[in-house]
Amino acid sequence: VQLVESGGGWVQPGGSLRLSCAASGFVFSDYEMSWHRQAPGKERELVAAISSGGGSKNYADSVKGRFTISRDNTKNTVYLQMNSLKPEDMAVYYCSRRREFSYYWGQGTQVTVSP
């Protein structure tokens, strides 16, 4: 399993970023995918998840209405569109796929939100 994130960077509060995660090494369309994030000094938290077919999505309360998770099973890619970003969204964002008792993780991509 390989998960490679891209799209992080610096943005001002209120701005937008789109994260991408290219997956390989497994049948992508068979698995739910998710995004987690970890801010300095805090535990890693689930941000959003999407079912294998894309028909079901779940979000952390803190990002509902601002973030949108999507996937393209023809490209083995999952996305996270982040709008109206806040300083508290600043974190390393990880693409993830569930495994027994844990997750597979990508290497992470830094999102910085500051004036």
URTARA-V240575 format. One record per helix or strand of 3 or more residues. SS is the DSSP state (H for helix, E for strand). FROM is the first residue (numbers start at 0). LEN is the number of residues. If there is no record, write none. Layout:
SS	FROM	LEN
SS	FROM	LEN
This chain:
E	1	5
E	8	3
E	16	8
H	27	3
E	32	6
E	44	6
E	56	3
E	66	6
E	76	6
H	86	3
E	90	9
E	101	4
E	108	5
